[in-house]
Amino acid sequence: MINNSWGKFTVRGSEDVEKRITEIVKEVALIIESQIHQNRFTALIMLGGYGRGEGGVVIIDGKEYPHNNFDFLLITKKLNKKKQNDLKKKIYPKFLPLNRRIKTQIDLGFVNASNLKHTANRIIWYDMRFGHKTIVGDENFVPSLKRFRLQTIPKWDARNLLVNRGTLMIINELLLKKKNPDNDVRKLIIKHINKAIIGYGDALLFFLDDYNWSYVEKQKRMQNRNDVSEDFKKIYDEAMEFRFQPKYENYINCDYIRWMEELKSHFEYIHKYCEAQHFGKPEIDWNEYLEIAFKQAFFERSPSVREFLKKLINIFENKKYHGKGSFLCKLGFKTSDSSGVLAILFPLIAYDLTNKNFMEVTTNFLQSPSTSIEDLRRSYIKTWMQYRDNSLLALLHKYKIYLDSGR
């Protein structure tokens, strides 16, 4: 049964757009209920900005429209991966007319209720527990997942949040290779930059012990900090306002290359601060970073049988450490999965570092054809798609971004 006590979906939206979003959510719920029996799922929940009640609204020709994608999660009962994929194939075609009409995207994920009760604590699950709306089903299930607490989120997960958002800047570098980018490309670049600013700011708040699931609360907390530069506080505040009510016209004619260069110094400083807190060091020197980071990667996962087996399996992945490092550093590299290695190598590409050993390890892991920053960026995104986000391929095709250096 559909629950109608959802409250607001946006921060800045009018009653008119709230009603429009409510109708969209009802339509999504009806589509999903028509494709799966109520006994096969625990709840359909809404995540992201609208799930928090903090979604974005864009004004076009004086009329308000939802700006963000609509993120839903169907919490199923004992559906294996094949059945979940089959269900997804049935449901997604039903969304197509709705997507065309609302000019944004309906995203639907699947997870079994039993898995949620035992999965490791991460920022994504903490955010979900406190920042969601139950659309259909058991309203008490997600709030009951008390193991998803801020205090027990591993530090490397917060670091990975920063890397995830920072990767958008690398994608922007590839987008900016296009001559005379049209407005769609410009808008994507603007969106990526603002997402990256928020991601770095969120990671900083986490390592300052001031993180919160709510965007509105994080915006307030950042402004109340006296240990964050006024420049970055202003940048973060503007990015949050963009999230709530984007005004692309304020950025459409920007010098994006200069803007990104100015942000890079903020981002690098925040990244080094976060990793220093992560490793318990007074500061981080990129020249020593691989040695420290891979040693930490070996020791920091929980000492459970499952984690031990994962590390053992990772050793047999076809990846070699090409560069200088201690035995423990190389062991940390070998026992990390490729996704974890990628997060540690990210700074070299993100901040154009020139350390010879860092370059050698990164170039070989990414199988980059050269050490040029352009080849490293393309190789990084190829590897990112392989291990972190294969949905990125559709975006690259749409904007005609080619990852082969000859194109």
C-alpha positions as CSV (number, residue, x, y, z in Angstrom):
1,M,0.0,0.0,0.0
2,I,1.3,3.4,-1.0
3,N,2.2,5.7,2.0
4,N,1.1,9.3,1.5
5,S,2.8,10.9,4.5
6,W,6.0,11.7,2.7
7,G,6.5,15.3,3.7
8,K,8.4,17.7,1.4
9,F,10.7,16.6,-1.4
10,T,12.6,19.8,-1.9
11,V,14.2,22.7,0.0
12,R,13.3,25.6,-2.3
13,G,10.4,24.2,-4.3
14,S,6.9,25.6,-4.4
15,E,3.7,23.7,-3.6
16,D,3.1,23.3,-7.3
17,V,6.4,21.4,-7.9
18,E,5.9,19.4,-4.7
19,K,2.5,18.2,-6.1
20,R,4.2,17.3,-9.4
21,I,6.9,15.3,-7.7
22,T,4.3,13.5,-5.5
23,E,2.4,12.4,-8.7
24,I,5.7,11.2,-10.2
25,V,6.4,9.1,-7.1
26,K,3.0,7.7,-7.0
27,E,3.3,6.6,-10.7
28,V,6.7,5.0,-10.0
29,A,5.1,3.1,-7.0
30,L,2.2,1.9,-9.1
31,I,4.5,0.6,-11.9
32,I,6.7,-1.3,-9.4
33,E,3.6,-2.8,-7.6
34,S,2.3,-4.0,-10.9
35,Q,5.4,-6.0,-11.5
36,I,6.2,-7.7,-8.2
37,H,3.9,-9.3,-5.6
38,Q,3.8,-7.5,-2.3
39,N,5.1,-10.6,-0.5
40,R,8.3,-10.5,-2.5
41,F,9.6,-7.1,-1.1
42,T,9.9,-5.4,2.2
43,A,9.8,-1.8,1.1
44,L,10.3,0.6,-1.8
45,I,12.2,3.6,-0.5
46,M,13.3,6.8,-2.1
47,L,16.9,8.0,-1.6
48,G,19.0,10.9,-2.7
49,G,18.0,14.5,-2.4
50,Y,14.3,13.9,-2.8
51,G,14.4,11.1,-0.3
52,R,16.0,13.5,2.2
53,G,13.4,16.1,1.5
54,E,16.2,18.2,0.0
55,G,15.9,17.7,-3.8
56,G,16.7,20.3,-6.4
57,V,14.3,22.4,-8.4
58,V,15.3,24.2,-11.6
59,I,13.4,27.1,-13.1
60,I,12.9,27.0,-16.8
61,D,10.8,29.8,-18.5
62,G,9.4,30.8,-15.1
63,K,8.2,27.3,-14.3
64,E,9.8,24.9,-11.7
65,Y,10.9,21.4,-12.6
66,P,12.6,18.6,-10.7
67,H,16.4,18.8,-11.4
68,N,17.9,15.6,-9.9
69,N,17.3,12.0,-10.8
70,F,14.8,10.2,-8.7
71,D,16.6,7.4,-6.8
72,F,14.6,4.5,-5.6
73,L,15.7,1.3,-3.8
74,L,13.5,-1.9,-3.8
75,I,14.3,-4.0,-0.7
76,T,13.4,-7.5,-1.8
77,K,12.8,-10.8,-0.1
78,K,15.0,-13.7,-1.1
79,L,15.4,-12.6,-4.8
80,N,18.7,-13.8,-6.2
81,K,20.7,-11.7,-8.7
82,K,19.1,-13.3,-11.7
83,K,15.6,-12.7,-10.5
84,Q,16.5,-9.1,-9.6
85,N,18.0,-8.5,-13.1
86,D,14.9,-10.1,-14.7
87,L,12.7,-7.8,-12.6
88,K,14.7,-4.8,-13.6
89,K,14.4,-5.7,-17.3
90,K,10.6,-5.8,-16.8
91,I,10.3,-2.6,-14.9
92,Y,12.7,-0.2,-16.8
93,P,10.8,-0.2,-20.1
94,K,7.8,1.0,-18.0
95,F,9.7,4.0,-16.9
96,L,10.6,5.2,-20.4
97,P,7.4,7.2,-21.1
98,L,7.7,8.8,-17.6
99,N,11.3,9.7,-18.1
100,R,10.5,11.4,-21.4
101,R,7.7,13.3,-19.8
102,I,9.5,14.6,-16.7
103,K,12.9,15.2,-18.5
104,T,14.9,13.5,-15.8
105,Q,15.7,9.9,-14.9
106,I,14.1,7.3,-12.7
107,D,16.9,5.1,-11.1
108,L,16.0,1.9,-9.4
109,G,18.3,-0.3,-7.3
110,F,17.7,-3.7,-5.7
111,V,18.9,-5.2,-2.4
112,N,17.7,-8.1,-0.4
113,A,16.5,-7.3,3.1
114,S,18.6,-10.1,4.6
115,N,21.7,-8.6,2.9
116,L,21.0,-5.1,4.4
117,K,20.9,-6.6,7.8
118,H,24.4,-7.9,7.5
119,T,26.2,-5.7,5.0
120,A,29.2,-3.6,6.3
121,N,28.5,-0.1,7.5
122,R,29.2,2.6,4.9
123,I,28.3,6.3,4.4
124,I,25.8,5.3,1.8
125,W,23.9,3.1,4.3
126,Y,24.1,5.7,7.1
127,D,22.7,8.3,4.7
128,M,19.9,5.9,3.6
129,R,18.9,5.1,7.2
130,F,18.3,8.7,8.1
131,G,17.7,10.3,4.7
132,H,14.9,8.3,3.0
133,K,11.2,8.1,2.4
134,T,9.3,4.8,2.5
135,I,7.1,4.9,-0.5
136,V,5.5,1.4,-0.2
137,G,5.9,-1.2,2.5
138,D,7.3,-1.4,6.0
139,E,8.1,2.1,7.3
140,N,10.0,0.7,10.2
141,F,12.5,-1.6,8.4
142,V,15.1,1.0,7.3
143,P,15.1,2.9,10.6
144,S,15.6,-0.4,12.4
145,L,19.0,-0.9,10.8
146,K,20.8,0.6,13.8
147,R,24.1,-0.9,12.8
148,F,24.4,1.9,10.2
149,R,25.9,4.5,12.6
150,L,28.1,7.4,11.8
151,Q,30.6,6.5,14.5
152,T,31.5,3.1,12.9
153,I,31.9,4.1,9.3
154,P,35.5,3.2,8.2
155,K,37.7,6.2,7.4
156,W,38.7,4.7,4.0
157,D,35.0,4.9,3.0
158,A,35.0,8.6,3.6
159,R,38.2,8.9,1.6
160,N,36.5,7.0,-1.3
161,L,33.6,9.5,-1.2
162,L,36.1,12.2,-2.0
163,V,37.7,10.1,-4.8
164,N,34.3,9.3,-6.3
165,R,33.4,13.0,-6.6
166,G,36.9,14.0,-7.6
167,T,36.7,11.6,-10.5
168,L,34.0,13.9,-12.0
169,M,36.7,16.5,-12.4
170,I,38.8,14.1,-14.4
171,I,35.8,13.5,-16.7
172,N,35.5,17.2,-17.0
173,E,39.1,17.4,-18.2
174,L,38.1,15.0,-21.0
175,L,34.9,17.0,-21.8
176,L,37.0,20.2,-22.1
177,K,39.0,18.7,-24.8
178,K,36.0,19.2,-27.1
179,K,36.1,22.3,-29.1
180,N,33.3,24.8,-28.7
181,P,31.2,22.7,-26.2
182,D,27.5,23.2,-26.5
183,N,25.2,24.1,-23.7
184,D,24.5,20.5,-22.7
185,V,28.2,19.9,-22.3
186,R,28.7,23.1,-20.3
187,K,25.8,22.2,-18.0
188,L,27.3,18.8,-17.4
189,I,30.6,20.3,-16.5
190,I,29.0,22.8,-14.1
191,K,27.0,20.0,-12.5
192,H,30.1,17.9,-12.1
193,I,32.1,20.8,-10.5
194,N,29.4,21.5,-7.9
195,K,29.1,17.8,-7.1
196,A,32.8,17.6,-6.6
197,I,32.8,20.6,-4.3
198,I,30.1,19.0,-2.1
199,G,31.9,15.7,-2.1
200,Y,35.2,17.2,-0.9
201,G,33.4,19.3,1.6
202,D,31.4,16.3,2.9
203,A,34.6,14.3,3.3
204,L,36.2,17.2,5.2
205,L,33.2,17.4,7.5
206,F,33.6,13.7,8.2
207,F,37.2,14.0,9.2
208,L,36.4,17.0,11.3
209,D,33.8,14.8,13.1
210,D,31.0,17.0,11.9
211,Y,29.3,15.0,9.1
212,N,25.6,14.6,8.9
213,W,23.2,12.9,6.4
214,S,21.3,16.1,5.7
215,Y,22.6,18.5,3.0
216,V,20.9,21.4,4.8
217,E,22.6,20.5,8.1
218,K,26.0,20.0,6.4
219,Q,25.6,23.5,4.8
220,K,25.0,25.0,8.3
221,R,27.8,23.1,9.9
222,M,30.3,24.1,7.3
223,Q,29.5,27.8,7.7
224,N,29.9,27.4,11.5
225,R,33.4,26.0,11.3
226,N,36.2,28.4,12.3
227,D,38.9,25.9,11.1
228,V,37.9,25.9,7.4
229,S,39.1,28.7,5.1
230,E,36.5,31.3,4.3
231,D,37.1,30.8,0.6
232,F,36.2,27.1,0.7
233,K,33.2,27.8,3.0
234,K,31.9,30.2,0.4
235,I,32.5,27.8,-2.5
236,Y,30.8,24.9,-0.5
237,D,27.8,27.2,0.3
238,E,27.3,28.2,-3.3
239,A,27.5,24.5,-4.4
240,M,24.8,23.6,-1.9
241,E,22.6,26.4,-3.1
242,F,23.2,25.1,-6.7
243,R,22.1,21.7,-5.5
244,F,18.9,23.1,-4.1
245,Q,18.1,25.4,-6.9
246,P,20.6,25.4,-9.8
247,K,21.1,28.5,-11.8
248,Y,23.1,27.4,-14.8
249,E,23.0,30.9,-16.3
250,N,25.4,32.1,-13.5
251,Y,28.1,29.7,-14.7
252,I,27.4,29.1,-18.4
253,N,30.0,31.5,-19.7
254,C,32.7,30.7,-17.1
255,D,36.3,29.9,-18.0
256,Y,36.0,26.3,-16.8
257,I,39.7,25.5,-17.1
258,R,40.6,28.4,-14.8
259,W,37.7,27.6,-12.4
260,M,38.9,24.0,-12.1
261,E,42.5,25.0,-11.6
262,E,41.5,27.3,-8.8
263,L,39.5,24.5,-7.2
264,K,42.3,22.0,-7.5
265,S,44.4,23.7,-4.8
266,H,41.4,23.5,-2.4
267,F,40.8,19.9,-3.3
268,E,44.4,18.8,-2.9
269,Y,44.7,20.5,0.5
270,I,41.5,18.8,1.7
271,H,42.6,15.5,0.3
272,K,45.9,15.7,2.2
273,Y,44.2,16.8,5.4
274,C,41.7,13.9,5.2
275,E,44.4,11.3,4.5
276,A,46.5,12.7,7.4
277,Q,43.5,12.2,9.7
278,H,42.9,8.8,8.2
279,F,46.5,7.6,8.8
280,G,46.9,9.4,12.1
281,K,49.7,11.6,10.7
282,P,50.3,15.3,11.3
283,E,50.5,15.8,7.5
284,I,50.8,13.9,4.3
285,D,53.7,14.1,1.7
286,W,52.7,12.8,-1.7
287,N,56.2,11.5,-2.1
288,E,55.7,9.1,0.8
289,Y,52.0,8.5,0.2
290,L,52.0,5.1,-1.5
291,E,54.1,3.6,1.2
292,I,51.8,4.8,3.9
293,A,48.5,4.2,2.1
294,F,49.2,0.6,1.0
295,K,50.5,-0.4,4.4
296,Q,47.3,1.1,5.9
297,A,45.2,-0.8,3.4
298,F,46.7,-4.1,4.5
299,F,45.9,-3.5,8.2
300,E,42.7,-1.5,8.3
301,R,40.0,-3.9,7.1
302,S,38.3,-5.8,9.9
303,P,40.0,-9.0,10.9
304,S,37.1,-11.3,10.0
305,V,37.4,-14.6,8.1
306,R,35.4,-13.0,5.2
307,E,37.9,-10.0,4.9
308,F,40.8,-12.4,5.1
309,L,39.4,-14.5,2.3
310,K,38.9,-11.3,0.2
311,K,42.5,-10.3,0.7
312,L,43.6,-13.8,-0.2
313,I,41.6,-13.7,-3.5
314,N,43.0,-10.3,-4.3
315,I,46.5,-11.6,-4.2
316,F,45.7,-13.8,-7.2
317,E,44.4,-10.9,-9.3
318,N,46.8,-10.2,-12.2
319,K,48.3,-7.0,-10.9
320,K,51.9,-6.2,-10.1
321,Y,53.5,-3.5,-8.1
322,H,55.9,-1.7,-10.4
323,G,58.0,0.7,-8.2
324,K,59.8,1.1,-4.9
325,G,58.2,0.1,-1.7
326,S,58.6,-2.0,1.4
327,F,57.4,-5.6,1.7
328,L,54.3,-4.4,3.6
329,C,53.5,-1.7,1.0
330,K,53.6,-4.3,-1.8
331,L,51.6,-6.7,0.3
332,G,49.0,-4.0,0.9
333,F,48.9,-3.4,-2.9
334,K,48.5,-7.1,-3.7
335,T,45.8,-7.7,-1.0
336,S,43.7,-4.7,-2.0
337,D,41.1,-5.1,-4.7
338,S,41.6,-3.1,-7.9
339,S,38.9,-0.6,-6.8
340,G,40.9,0.1,-3.6
341,V,44.1,0.5,-5.5
342,L,42.5,3.0,-7.9
343,A,41.4,5.2,-4.9
344,I,45.0,5.4,-3.7
345,L,46.4,6.2,-7.1
346,F,43.8,8.9,-7.8
347,P,45.9,11.9,-6.5
348,L,48.6,11.5,-9.1
349,I,46.0,12.2,-11.9
350,A,43.8,14.6,-10.0
351,Y,46.6,16.9,-8.9
352,D,49.1,16.4,-11.8
353,L,51.8,15.0,-9.4
354,T,55.3,14.3,-10.8
355,N,56.8,12.0,-8.2
356,K,58.7,9.3,-10.3
357,N,57.8,6.3,-8.1
358,F,54.1,7.3,-7.9
359,M,54.1,7.8,-11.6
360,E,55.7,4.4,-12.3
361,V,53.2,2.5,-10.1
362,T,50.2,4.4,-11.5
363,T,51.2,4.2,-15.2
364,N,51.7,0.4,-14.9
365,F,48.6,-0.3,-13.0
366,L,46.5,1.7,-15.4
367,Q,48.3,0.2,-18.4
368,S,48.6,3.7,-19.7
369,P,50.4,4.0,-23.1
370,S,52.5,6.9,-21.7
371,T,53.1,9.1,-18.7
372,S,51.4,12.1,-20.3
373,I,48.5,13.5,-18.2
374,E,46.1,13.0,-21.1
375,D,46.9,9.3,-21.5
376,L,46.8,8.9,-17.7
377,R,43.3,10.5,-17.5
378,R,41.9,8.3,-20.3
379,S,43.5,5.2,-18.7
380,Y,42.2,6.1,-15.3
381,I,38.6,6.5,-16.6
382,K,38.8,3.2,-18.5
383,T,39.9,1.5,-15.2
384,W,37.3,3.4,-13.2
385,M,34.5,2.0,-15.5
386,Q,35.9,-1.5,-15.2
387,Y,36.0,-1.6,-11.4
388,R,33.9,1.3,-10.0
389,D,31.2,2.5,-12.4
390,N,30.3,0.8,-15.7
391,S,27.3,3.0,-16.2
392,L,29.7,5.8,-17.1
393,L,30.0,4.2,-20.6
394,A,26.6,5.6,-21.6
395,L,27.6,9.1,-20.7
396,L,30.9,8.9,-22.6
397,H,29.0,7.7,-25.7
398,K,26.4,10.5,-25.4
399,Y,29.1,13.2,-25.3
400,K,31.4,11.5,-27.7
401,I,34.3,11.1,-25.3
402,Y,36.9,8.7,-26.7
403,L,39.3,6.9,-24.4
404,D,41.7,5.7,-27.1
405,S,44.6,8.1,-27.3
406,G,44.5,8.1,-31.1
407,R,41.0,9.5,-31.3
